[in-house]
Amino acid sequence: MIYFAPEAEDRFTALGLKPGRMGYYAGRSAAMGPVGAGVVAATFYNFNPVSVAKSIPAAWDIASPAEVLDARLDAVDAALHRLLGDEVLASDDVVEAAELARIASGDCSPEGKPLYAGHADLAWPETPHLKLWHAITLLREFRGDGHIAALQQAGISGIQSLVLHSSVPGGFTPEAARTLREWSEQEWAEATEQLRERGLVDAEAVLTEQGEQFREEIEVRTDEMALAPWKALGEERTATLVEKGGKLSKALAGAGALPSGLFK
């Protein structure tokens, strides 16, 4: 949510970062310190490394990772107040969801999870809605790091993972995925052809039956690697978090937190 919010661009550009992708690359990677373009491209996985190198490490000459992280958290606070309002953010649902998400994230292990590990070293915010956002970020990066491992095991590159994601209902539209990650039309076509040669997509870039099974296996492996926090939370408390978090997600979507036209 935060990287689509105008509050993020406002705070990042106030630091001197260039408008556009520089704020995203710096904002998400700052938890790992002043890392180079190679590290950011590797951990973000499906972004064009050429795009990353336009912003990183130049961003760290403009603002320190600590300054970027402070700006990001301030943007989260402002965006959530705008989108959900003071009453919702002060509600018992947010307080309970924040505590449950914090408990769940506490059972994530950092081994082999660089983006999660970097964020896990950050101090916890004090207010419930920011605590909830931080916990969700930890859970997201924990699963995301594991998903990259599953993609690597399956022999799927970053751009190929985007093509697969764009081939299913609910995924990015191909144009949105290609544009957001700054891949050229030729690079996209080459990745699509590579998947076609493996029998995973057809001539129209639609998943084949083999491709559907292949993608499902990757998701299953990803879920297995991400199971620890939910085992620790337990079935009942997980269901409560899903219910309360789902309501907040719907409210954010209804308030226009995400741009239209990105997803199928």
C-alpha positions in Angstrom: 0.0 0.0 0.0 2.6 2.6 1.1 4.6 2.6 -2.1 1.5 3.6 -4.1 0.6 6.4 -1.6 1.3 10.0 -2.5 2.5 10.5 1.1 5.5 8.3 0.4 6.6 10.2 -2.7 6.1 13.5 -0.7 8.4 12.3 2.1 11.0 10.7 -0.1 11.3 13.7 -2.4 11.5 16.0 0.7 14.7 14.2 1.5 16.0 14.9 -2.0 15.3 11.5 -3.5 14.2 11.6 -7.2 10.5 11.1 -7.9 9.5 7.7 -9.1 11.3 4.4 -8.4 14.2 5.8 -6.3 11.9 6.1 -3.3 10.6 2.6 -3.7 14.0 1.0 -4.1 15.5 3.0 -1.2 12.4 2.7 1.0 12.2 -1.0 0.9 15.9 -1.8 0.9 16.9 0.7 3.6 16.3 -1.9 6.3 19.4 -3.7 5.0 21.6 -0.7 5.2 23.3 1.2 2.3 23.5 -1.8 0.1 24.5 -1.7 -3.6 22.4 -2.2 -6.7 23.3 -5.9 -6.9 21.9 -6.7 -3.5 18.7 -4.8 -4.2 18.1 -6.4 -7.6 18.9 -9.9 -6.1 16.5 -9.5 -3.1 13.7 -7.7 -5.0 14.2 -10.4 -7.7 11.7 -9.5 -10.4 12.9 -5.9 -11.1 15.1 -5.1 -14.0 18.7 -4.7 -12.5 19.3 -1.9 -15.0 16.4 0.0 -13.4 17.7 -0.6 -9.9 21.1 0.7 -10.8 19.6 4.1 -11.9 18.7 4.7 -8.2 20.9 2.6 -6.0 23.5 3.3 -4.6 22.9 7.0 -5.6 20.1 7.2 -3.1 22.4 6.8 -0.2 24.5 9.8 -1.3 21.3 11.8 -0.9 19.8 10.4 2.3 20.9 7.8 4.8 19.0 4.5 5.3 17.8 5.7 8.7 16.4 8.9 7.2 14.7 7.0 4.5 13.1 4.6 7.1 11.9 7.5 9.2 10.3 9.1 6.1 8.7 5.8 5.1 7.1 5.3 8.6 5.9 8.9 8.6 4.3 8.3 5.2 2.6 5.1 6.4 1.1 7.0 9.4 -0.2 9.8 7.2 -1.5 7.5 4.5 -3.4 5.2 7.0 -5.0 8.2 8.7 -6.1 9.5 5.3 -7.4 6.2 4.0 -9.0 4.7 7.2 -9.5 7.7 9.5 -8.7 8.2 13.2 -11.7 6.2 14.5 -10.7 3.0 12.7 -7.1 3.3 13.6 -8.0 3.7 17.2 -10.4 0.8 17.2 -10.1 -2.4 19.2 -9.9 -4.4 15.9 -6.7 -2.6 15.0 -5.2 -3.1 18.5 -6.0 -6.8 18.5 -4.8 -7.4 14.9 -1.6 -5.6 15.7 -0.9 -7.8 18.7 -1.7 -11.0 16.8 0.4 -10.1 13.8 3.3 -9.2 16.2 3.0 -12.6 17.9 3.0 -14.4 14.5 6.0 -12.4 13.2 8.0 -13.3 16.3 8.2 -16.9 15.0 9.8 -16.1 11.7 13.4 -17.1 11.4 16.0 -14.9 9.6 18.1 -17.6 8.1 18.2 -17.1 4.3 15.7 -14.3 4.5 17.6 -11.0 3.9 14.7 -8.6 3.5 12.9 -10.1 6.5 16.1 -10.1 8.6 16.8 -6.4 7.8 13.3 -5.4 8.8 13.3 -7.6 11.9 16.3 -5.6 13.2 14.2 -2.4 13.2 12.6 -1.0 16.4 8.9 -1.7 16.8 6.6 1.3 16.4 4.5 2.1 19.5 1.1 3.0 18.0 -1.1 0.0 17.2 -1.7 0.9 13.5 2.0 1.3 12.9 2.8 -1.8 14.9 0.3 -3.7 12.6 1.9 -2.3 9.5 5.4 -3.3 10.7 4.3 -6.8 11.6 2.6 -7.2 8.2 5.8 -6.0 6.5 7.8 -8.7 8.4 5.3 -11.4 7.4 5.3 -10.2 3.8 9.1 -10.1 3.5 9.4 -13.5 5.2 7.1 -15.1 2.8 8.6 -13.2 -0.1 12.2 -14.3 0.7 10.9 -17.9 0.8 9.1 -17.5 -2.5 12.3 -16.4 -4.2 14.0 -19.6 -2.9 11.1 -21.7 -4.4 11.4 -19.9 -7.7 15.1 -20.5 -7.8 14.6 -24.2 -7.1 12.1 -24.3 -9.9 14.5 -22.6 -12.3 12.4 -19.5 -12.8 14.0 -16.1 -13.2 12.7 -12.8 -11.9 11.1 -11.7 -15.2 9.8 -15.2 -15.9 8.1 -15.1 -12.5 6.3 -11.9 -13.6 5.2 -13.5 -16.8 3.7 -16.4 -14.9 2.1 -14.1 -12.4 0.5 -12.1 -15.2 -1.0 -15.2 -16.8 -3.4 -15.9 -14.0 -6.7 -14.2 -12.8 -5.9 -11.7 -10.1 -2.3 -11.2 -11.2 -0.8 -8.1 -12.7 -1.8 -7.2 -16.2 1.2 -7.9 -18.4 1.6 -4.2 -19.3 1.5 -3.2 -15.6 4.0 -5.8 -14.6 6.4 -5.0 -17.4 6.2 -1.3 -16.9 6.4 -1.2 -13.1 9.5 -3.5 -13.2 11.0 -1.7 -16.2 11.5 -4.6 -18.5 11.5 -3.9 -22.3 9.0 -5.5 -24.7 11.8 -7.6 -26.1 12.9 -8.9 -22.7 9.3 -9.7 -21.9 8.8 -11.5 -25.2 12.0 -13.5 -24.6 11.0 -14.6 -21.1 7.6 -15.6 -22.4 9.2 -17.7 -25.2 11.4 -19.4 -22.7 8.4 -20.4 -20.6 6.6 -21.6 -23.8 9.6 -23.8 -24.7 9.2 -25.4 -21.2 5.5 -26.1 -21.9 4.4 -23.7 -19.2 2.5 -21.2 -21.3 0.9 -21.4 -24.7 1.3 -19.2 -27.8 -1.1 -16.6 -26.2 1.0 -16.6 -23.0 -1.8 -18.4 -21.1 -0.8 -21.0 -18.5 -1.0 -24.6 -19.9 -2.2 -27.4 -17.7 1.4 -28.3 -17.1 2.0 -24.6 -16.2 -0.9 -24.5 -13.8 0.5 -27.5 -11.9 4.0 -26.1 -12.0 2.9 -22.8 -10.5 0.8 -24.5 -7.9 3.8 -26.6 -6.8 5.8 -23.3 -6.3 3.0 -21.8 -4.2 2.8 -24.9 -2.1 6.6 -24.9 -1.4 6.3 -21.2 -0.6 3.5 -21.8 1.8 5.4 -24.6 3.5 8.4 -22.3 4.1 6.1 -19.6 5.5 4.1 -21.8 7.8 6.1 -21.2 11.1 4.4 -17.9 12.2 0.9 -19.4 11.6 1.7 -22.6 13.5 2.9 -20.4 16.4 -0.3 -18.3 16.3 -2.6 -21.3 16.2 -5.7 -21.9 14.1 -8.2 -19.8 16.2 -6.0 -16.7 16.5 -5.0 -17.0 12.8 -8.6 -17.0 11.8 -9.2 -13.9 14.0 -6.3 -12.1 12.4 -7.5 -13.0 8.9 -11.0 -11.8 9.6 -9.9 -8.4 11.1 -7.1 -7.9 8.6 -9.4 -8.8 5.8 -11.8 -6.0 6.8 -9.0 -3.5 7.0 -7.8 -4.6 3.5 -11.2 -4.2 2.0 -11.5 -0.8 3.6 -8.2 0.3 2.2 -9.1 -1.0 -1.3 -12.4 0.8 -1.1 -10.6 4.0 -0.2 -8.5 3.8 -3.3 -5.2 2.6 -1.7 -4.2 0.9 -5.0 -4.3 2.4 -8.5 -6.9 0.9 -10.8 -5.8 -1.1 -13.8 -2.9 -2.9 -12.2 -4.6 -6.3 -11.8 -6.7 -8.6 -13.9 
